[in-house]
Amino acid sequence: MSMEQVLIIEDDQRLAQMVCDYLKQFGYSLEHAPNGASGLRQIEKNEHLKLVILDLMLPDMDGLEVCRQIRQLPSPTSALSILMLTAKGDPMDRVVGLELGADDYLAKPFEPRELLARMRAILRRQSSTHENKQNGKELLPALQFGRLEIDRDSRTVNVSGKACDLTSYQFDLLLVLAERAGRVLSRDQIMSAVRGRELEAFDRSIDVHMGRIRAAIEEDLKAPKRILTVRGVGYVFAKQQD
């Protein structure tokens, strides 16, 4: 049974307690912070945290600011995964949260089972490299596209030897496209391959993540050469070398 350490930053005590009680049944170790400042302190003190469940409406600071500060922390906390809890009717908060480096989001009110499923997907991506090494699996060759290198085992991306700052989820999105270079994929196909579910009608998360990936790997965002948009369909990863 998994013993990953999870921090929930949530000022609603009843909701936080419900989440903690539910997740503990599945072997997770839970910590709770009632506001952003105390949450950031706990993150800095505990290098073993794997995931932060972060509410956007906090009493002392905006959850988006907390997300931004988490992403500015040095390693190993910079690799911490973030699942944001957002208002059901405000997709813009979700877009901004993803742009700041959140891995996923869940709208309130939510079913605990969906929260668990989202957490498991995030943590599964996060731990895949470690599991491969522990199980002695054969290393996969890195994908090379000119100056762009995608290392599937270390889950790192480099352009001309310089590391690119991508979240675990963004790495998986890039990998889905790169492994299918030259093939046009719809947004639903990409989402299904990575997260195992279809996009909701209002869901702009794929587009936001693609923008982040392009910012990391493209030389000119106004004229991208790697990840191309196919209007009305989705995206394609270009095969050409540079």
ABEGO torsion letter per residue (X at the ends): XBABBBBBBBABAAAAAAAAAAAAAAGBBBBBBABAAAAAAAAAABAABABBBBBABBAABBAAAAAAAAAABBOAAAABBBBBBBBAABAAAAAAAAAAGBABBBBOBBBAAAAAAAAAAAAAAAAAAAAAAAAGBBBBBBBBBEABBBBAAAGBBBBGGBBBBBBAAAAAAAAAAAAABGBBBBAAAAAAAAAGBBBBAABAAAAAAAAAAAAAABABAABBAABBBBBGAEBBBBABBX
